[in-house]
Amino acid sequence: PLRPGSGLGEGSNMRSLLLLLGLVALARFSDGQQLFGWAGMIAARSDSNEIRMQKLNQQLDGIADAIGGIGGAIETDDLGARVRKLTGNGCDGEFQCGGDAPECVSTLAVCDKQNDCRNGADETDCFNPAGPGTAWSGVIQWSSCSATPETSVRIMVNSNDRPDFFPSRVWLEATVIMEQGGEYETKTTTGFYNFGKKRMVFQPVGTLNVGIICDFDGVDNARCEGTVVKPSLQKCADVVLVKK
């Protein structure tokens, strides 16, 4: 459906062309590999639980209003992030616009410099925590894929690329240092930041050939909770990355 006041014209055709170019860029990014199974991450549909989740979110807003006078002792934003992580947001793989009449839009439409949500929520938080020069550290707690219980990891983001034809993703280049049993391995890798999911992703790298998918909660931009996976998306471990 068209936005109010819009028509079938040059602007609509141009946006379709830009989206197509973005998908081509995503395909080229895989360099002929599986792209970590990430192509499926950008495809989504509305979840059948949207109405139930809308009610839960409204209840959460009521709780936040009730305790708002307490002040900084209770972080209502953090409470909301935790509740939504447990219950979901009513949008299966898509971005939840929120507001009085929640709706879902594709993550490809988030931070693309055009309002797709009725309330404009898809363009209100376009901060990229994985900027050039940022460094992230954590301890990988292996559940499989490695005989060693723990591995220290440090990731330094070297550069960003946010092309005009595909602004909903920021493409990353990074250096990864892994320490396991006193042995160090340093590799370079690529990845991306997904505004719609607040997700930082790094391609598989190193002897173990693993990558990292790390999700921010939308409140703390200096910490993300992630999983370490094989190119097939087989889960190998959990990891919490903290900005250093």
Helices and strands as residue ranges (DSSP letters): H 10-29, G 35-42, E 45-46, H 50-67, G 68-70, H 76-87, E 91-92, E 95-96, E 104-105, G 107-109, G 121-123, E 135-142, E 150-161, E 169-180, E 183-194, E 199-205, E 210-215, E 223-229, E 235-243
